[in-house]
């Protein structure tokens, strides 16, 4: 893991920005007697909302987003979105991007917002501080290297599992905003038989025909043809009922990335500087970018567009969402943490 990331984490810990709270086990369960929904822990899987998290869309708006891509089922979704002129946010898994860079580029070239769903889809509250940085950092890296240097602004925790320690690391080391959801289709369970397309469709129709306050952020997946088809089937009803369907940042008129307004505008070459001292000013009309707080000359960073080499052979991550964590080439020990993909770090955002 890059020394700069370690230093950023150490600085945040020293500054008292990262709370020292109990970790969960590998299945995301805390020790007996622990209140995961307390303000001390505030795990979003327990429906605990922390200031700065995104849960609801504005009234009358519906956030279109998908988890777990890119997969072999993704191109059909992207083709449909393109046919409808619909932008979406894709919370992508790093190891899936590594194995499907061409599919990643389909979403990016369509103009969709690319966000992080971590490298290997693990219960984040179970990890050490260093492993949390690695899960987020390597995903930021591969997104930037395939998108011309754009640095993801949003992330969604796997299983919704993020507590005050996890969200603090995401915020203070990488500047990430956490996005949750207020409705869950459980569409990932269709291939396993735990739910059906009919049941998912019933849920979607109920929400689409329901109140428009607050607006909807529905958890959906591009994990299987069934989950993709559930969205495609429901989309006409979303429009017929007058929902204003947008990507997550478009819900709030915000930039897609920390250093670029969208997929076609200018990109700021963010420097490696102490956490919290950088500002990037973006406008949608010109995508003009300015940065403040000059970085030390020794820590200047650059962006590059680097092809990904499958140097490490691992399987594309497939979501279990309730049971086991995903397999990944991501090393777990800080002392021997090595880059799981064949390119060299070219930038770090703090």
C-alpha positions as CSV (number, residue, x, y, z in Angstrom):
1,X,0.0,0.0,0.0
2,X,1.4,3.4,-0.9
3,X,3.2,5.2,2.0
4,X,1.1,8.3,1.3
5,X,-2.1,6.5,2.1
6,X,-0.6,5.1,5.3
7,X,0.5,8.6,6.3
8,X,-2.9,10.1,5.5
9,X,-4.5,7.5,7.7
10,X,-2.0,8.1,10.5
11,X,-2.5,11.9,10.3
12,X,-6.3,11.4,10.6
13,X,-5.9,9.1,13.6
14,X,-3.5,11.5,15.3
15,X,-6.0,14.4,14.7
16,X,-8.7,12.4,16.4
17,X,-10.8,12.1,13.3
18,X,-11.0,8.3,13.3
19,X,-12.9,6.9,16.3
20,X,-11.5,3.8,18.0
21,X,-14.6,1.6,18.2
22,X,-15.1,-2.1,18.4
23,X,-14.8,-4.1,15.1
24,X,-17.4,-6.6,13.9
25,X,-16.6,-10.1,12.9
26,X,-16.2,-11.3,9.3
27,X,-20.0,-11.5,8.9
28,X,-20.5,-8.0,10.2
29,X,-21.7,-9.0,13.6
30,X,-20.5,-7.0,16.7
31,X,-19.8,-8.6,20.1
32,X,-22.8,-9.6,22.1
33,X,-24.4,-6.7,23.8
34,X,-23.1,-4.1,21.4
35,X,-25.7,-1.6,20.1
36,X,-24.7,-1.2,16.4
37,X,-27.3,1.5,16.0
38,X,-26.0,3.7,18.8
39,X,-24.6,7.1,18.0
40,X,-21.2,5.9,19.1
41,X,-21.1,3.1,16.4
42,X,-23.9,4.2,14.1
43,X,-23.7,1.4,11.6
44,X,-25.8,2.2,8.6
45,X,-26.8,-1.5,8.3
46,X,-28.8,-0.8,11.5
47,X,-30.5,2.1,9.8
48,X,-28.4,4.6,11.8
49,X,-28.1,7.9,9.8
50,X,-25.1,10.1,10.2
51,X,-24.9,13.7,9.0
52,X,-23.3,13.7,5.5
53,X,-24.7,10.3,4.4
54,X,-27.1,10.2,1.5
55,X,-30.2,8.1,2.1
56,X,-33.1,9.9,0.4
57,X,-33.7,11.6,-2.9
58,X,-35.4,15.0,-3.0
59,X,-39.1,14.9,-3.3
60,X,-40.4,13.6,-6.6
61,X,-37.0,12.4,-7.7
62,X,-35.8,8.8,-8.1
63,X,-32.1,8.0,-7.9
64,X,-31.1,5.4,-10.5
65,X,-28.1,3.4,-9.3
66,X,-26.8,-0.1,-9.5
67,X,-24.4,-2.1,-7.4
68,X,-21.8,-4.8,-8.2
69,X,-20.8,-4.1,-11.8
70,X,-19.3,-4.4,-14.2
71,X,-20.5,-7.9,-14.9
72,X,-21.5,-9.9,-18.0
73,X,-25.1,-8.8,-17.4
74,X,-24.1,-5.1,-17.4
75,X,-24.0,-4.4,-21.2
76,X,-27.8,-5.1,-21.6
77,X,-28.4,-2.6,-18.8
78,X,-26.2,0.0,-20.4
79,X,-27.8,-0.5,-23.8
80,X,-31.2,0.2,-22.3
81,X,-30.1,3.2,-20.3
82,X,-28.5,4.6,-23.5
83,X,-31.7,4.0,-25.5
84,X,-33.7,6.0,-22.9
85,X,-31.1,8.8,-22.5
86,X,-31.0,7.9,-18.8
87,X,-27.9,8.6,-16.7
88,X,-27.2,6.3,-13.7
89,X,-24.7,5.9,-10.9
90,X,-22.8,2.6,-10.9
91,X,-21.3,1.5,-7.6
92,X,-18.6,-0.7,-9.0
93,X,-16.4,-3.4,-7.4
94,X,-12.7,-3.0,-8.0
95,X,-12.0,-6.6,-8.8
96,X,-14.9,-6.6,-11.3
97,X,-13.5,-3.6,-13.0
98,X,-10.1,-5.3,-13.2
99,X,-11.6,-8.3,-15.0
100,X,-14.1,-6.3,-17.1
101,X,-12.4,-3.1,-18.2
102,X,-14.2,-3.0,-21.5
103,X,-17.6,-3.2,-19.9
104,X,-16.5,-0.5,-17.4
105,X,-15.7,1.8,-20.4
106,X,-19.2,1.2,-21.8
107,X,-20.7,2.7,-18.7
108,X,-18.2,5.5,-18.6
109,X,-18.5,6.4,-22.3
110,X,-22.3,6.5,-22.0
111,X,-21.7,9.3,-19.5
112,X,-22.7,7.5,-16.4
113,X,-21.4,8.3,-12.9
114,X,-18.8,5.8,-11.7
115,X,-18.7,5.3,-7.9
116,X,-17.0,2.9,-5.5
117,X,-18.4,-0.3,-4.0
118,X,-14.9,-1.3,-2.6
119,X,-12.4,-3.7,-4.0
120,X,-13.8,-7.0,-2.9
121,X,-17.2,-6.4,-1.3
122,X,-16.4,-7.3,2.3
123,X,-18.0,-6.3,5.6
124,X,-16.1,-3.1,6.1
125,X,-16.7,-2.8,9.9
126,X,-14.8,-6.1,10.3
127,X,-11.6,-4.7,8.8
128,X,-8.6,-3.0,10.3
129,X,-8.1,0.7,9.5
130,X,-5.3,-0.2,7.0
131,X,-7.5,-2.8,5.2
132,X,-10.3,-0.3,4.9
133,X,-7.9,2.2,3.2
134,X,-6.8,-0.6,0.9
135,X,-10.3,-1.6,-0.1
136,X,-11.2,2.0,-0.9
137,X,-7.9,3.2,-2.2
138,X,-7.3,0.5,-4.9
139,X,-10.9,1.0,-6.1
140,X,-10.2,4.7,-6.4
141,X,-7.0,3.9,-8.3
142,X,-8.5,1.7,-10.9
143,X,-11.5,4.0,-11.6
144,X,-9.1,6.9,-12.1
145,X,-6.7,5.0,-14.3
146,X,-9.6,3.9,-16.7
147,X,-11.4,7.3,-16.7
148,X,-8.7,9.7,-17.5
149,X,-7.9,10.5,-13.9
150,X,-11.4,11.1,-12.5
151,X,-11.6,10.4,-8.7
152,X,-14.9,8.9,-7.4
153,X,-16.9,11.2,-5.1
154,X,-19.3,8.6,-3.9
155,X,-19.2,5.1,-2.4
156,X,-21.7,2.6,-1.2
157,X,-20.7,0.2,1.6
158,X,-21.2,-3.5,0.8
159,X,-24.2,-4.9,2.8
160,X,-24.8,-1.3,3.9
161,X,-22.1,-2.1,6.5
162,X,-20.4,1.2,7.5
163,X,-20.0,2.5,11.0
164,X,-18.4,5.8,12.3
165,X,-14.9,4.4,12.0
166,X,-15.4,3.2,8.4
167,X,-17.2,6.4,7.2
168,X,-14.5,8.6,8.9
169,X,-11.7,6.8,7.0
170,X,-13.6,7.1,3.7
171,X,-14.2,10.8,4.3
172,X,-10.9,11.9,5.8
173,X,-8.5,9.8,3.7
174,X,-10.3,9.8,0.4
175,X,-12.9,12.5,0.5
176,X,-15.7,10.1,-0.2
177,X,-19.4,10.6,0.5
178,X,-21.4,7.6,1.6
179,X,-24.6,6.7,-0.3
180,X,-27.1,4.3,1.2
181,X,-30.7,3.6,0.1
182,X,-34.2,3.9,1.4
183,X,-35.8,1.0,-0.5
184,X,-34.2,-2.5,-1.1
185,X,-35.4,-4.8,-3.9
186,X,-33.4,-7.8,-2.8
187,X,-33.0,-8.4,-6.5
188,X,-29.7,-10.1,-6.0
189,X,-31.6,-13.0,-4.5
190,X,-33.5,-13.8,-7.7
191,X,-30.8,-16.2,-9.1
192,X,-30.7,-18.1,-5.8
193,X,-34.4,-18.6,-5.7
194,X,-34.7,-16.7,-2.4
195,X,-37.0,-14.2,-4.2
196,X,-38.5,-14.0,-7.7
197,X,-38.8,-11.5,-10.4
198,X,-42.5,-11.2,-9.6
199,X,-41.8,-10.3,-6.0
200,X,-39.2,-7.7,-7.0
201,X,-41.6,-6.3,-9.5
202,X,-44.3,-6.1,-6.9
203,X,-42.0,-4.1,-4.6
204,X,-40.9,-1.7,-7.3
205,X,-44.5,-1.1,-8.4
206,X,-45.5,-0.4,-4.8
207,X,-42.8,2.2,-4.3
208,X,-43.3,3.8,-7.8
209,X,-47.0,4.2,-7.1
210,X,-46.4,5.4,-3.5
211,X,-45.7,8.8,-2.0
212,X,-43.1,11.1,-3.6
213,X,-41.8,12.4,-0.3
214,X,-39.1,11.6,0.3
215,X,-37.8,10.7,-3.1
216,X,-36.5,7.2,-3.8
217,X,-33.0,5.8,-3.8
218,X,-33.7,2.1,-4.6
219,X,-31.0,-0.6,-4.1
220,X,-30.7,-2.5,-7.4
221,X,-28.0,-4.6,-9.0
222,X,-26.4,-5.2,-12.4
223,X,-25.4,-8.6,-11.0
224,X,-27.6,-10.9,-13.2
225,X,-29.9,-10.7,-16.2
226,X,-32.8,-11.1,-13.8
227,X,-32.0,-8.1,-11.7
228,X,-31.3,-6.0,-14.9
229,X,-34.6,-7.1,-16.4
230,X,-36.4,-6.2,-13.2
231,X,-35.3,-2.6,-13.6
232,X,-35.9,-2.5,-17.3
233,X,-39.5,-3.8,-16.8
234,X,-40.2,-1.2,-14.1
235,X,-38.7,1.8,-15.8
236,X,-41.7,2.8,-18.0
237,X,-43.8,3.0,-14.9
238,X,-41.3,5.2,-13.2
239,X,-41.7,7.7,-16.1
240,X,-45.4,7.2,-16.4
241,X,-45.9,8.1,-12.7
242,X,-43.9,11.3,-13.2
243,X,-40.7,10.4,-11.3
244,X,-37.7,12.6,-12.2
245,X,-35.1,9.8,-12.7
246,X,-31.5,10.9,-12.2
247,X,-28.1,9.6,-11.2
248,X,-27.2,10.2,-7.6
249,X,-25.1,13.4,-8.1
250,X,-27.7,14.7,-10.6
251,X,-30.3,14.4,-7.8
252,X,-28.5,17.2,-6.0
253,X,-26.9,19.1,-8.8
254,X,-23.5,18.0,-7.7
255,X,-20.3,16.9,-9.6
256,X,-19.9,13.3,-10.5
257,X,-16.3,13.2,-9.3
258,X,-14.1,15.0,-6.7
259,X,-12.0,16.5,-9.5
260,X,-14.3,16.7,-12.5
261,X,-17.9,17.6,-13.1
262,X,-18.7,14.7,-15.4
263,X,-17.2,12.3,-17.9
264,X,-16.5,14.8,-20.6
265,X,-15.3,18.0,-18.8
266,X,-11.9,19.1,-17.5
267,X,-10.1,17.1,-14.9
268,X,-8.1,18.6,-12.1
269,X,-4.7,16.9,-11.4
270,X,-5.2,16.8,-7.6
271,X,-2.0,17.0,-5.6
272,X,-1.2,15.0,-2.5
273,X,-1.8,17.3,0.4
274,X,-2.9,16.9,4.0
275,X,-6.5,15.8,4.4
276,X,-9.1,18.6,4.4
277,X,-6.9,21.3,2.8
278,X,-8.0,20.8,-0.8
279,X,-10.9,22.4,-2.5
280,X,-12.1,21.8,-6.0
281,X,-14.5,24.3,-7.5
282,X,-16.6,22.9,-10.3
283,X,-19.4,24.5,-12.5
284,X,-21.5,22.4,-14.8
285,X,-21.4,25.0,-17.6
286,X,-17.7,25.2,-18.0
287,X,-16.4,22.4,-15.7
288,X,-13.8,25.0,-14.6
289,X,-11.6,23.6,-11.9
290,X,-9.5,25.4,-9.3
291,X,-7.6,24.0,-6.5
292,X,-6.3,25.6,-3.3
293,X,-3.8,24.9,-0.6
294,X,-0.7,24.1,-2.6
295,X,0.9,20.7,-1.9
296,X,4.5,20.2,-0.9
297,X,6.6,19.9,-4.1
298,X,7.8,16.5,-3.1
299,X,4.3,15.1,-3.1
300,X,3.0,16.3,-6.4
301,X,0.8,13.7,-8.0
302,X,-0.2,13.1,-11.6
303,X,-3.0,11.2,-13.4
304,X,-2.6,8.8,-16.2
305,X,-4.7,6.5,-18.2
306,X,-3.2,3.1,-17.9
307,X,-4.3,-0.1,-19.3
308,X,-5.0,-2.9,-16.8
309,X,-3.0,-6.1,-17.1
310,X,-4.5,-9.2,-15.6
311,X,-1.3,-9.9,-13.6
312,X,-3.3,-11.6,-10.9
313,X,-5.8,-14.2,-11.9
314,X,-8.9,-14.2,-9.7
315,X,-12.6,-14.7,-10.3
316,X,-15.0,-11.8,-10.9
317,X,-16.7,-11.0,-7.6
318,X,-20.3,-12.2,-7.3
319,X,-22.4,-10.9,-4.5
320,X,-23.6,-13.0,-1.6
321,X,-25.0,-10.0,0.3
322,X,-26.1,-11.9,3.3
323,X,-23.5,-14.6,3.9
324,X,-19.9,-14.9,2.9
325,X,-17.5,-12.2,1.8
326,X,-16.1,-12.1,-1.7
327,X,-12.8,-13.6,-2.8
328,X,-10.2,-11.2,-4.0
329,X,-6.5,-10.8,-4.8
330,X,-6.4,-7.9,-2.4
331,X,-3.7,-8.7,0.2
332,X,-4.9,-8.4,3.8
333,X,-1.8,-7.7,5.8
334,X,-0.5,-4.2,5.8
335,X,3.2,-5.2,6.1
336,X,3.1,-7.1,2.8
337,X,0.3,-5.2,1.1
338,X,1.0,-5.2,-2.6
339,X,-0.8,-3.7,-5.6
340,X,-3.3,-6.3,-6.8
341,X,-3.3,-5.0,-10.3
342,X,-0.4,-4.4,-12.7
343,X,0.0,-0.6,-12.6
344,X,1.9,1.8,-10.4
345,X,0.2,4.4,-8.2
346,X,0.1,7.6,-10.1
347,X,-2.1,9.7,-7.7
348,X,-3.4,9.8,-4.2
349,X,-6.3,11.9,-3.0
350,X,-6.5,12.8,0.6
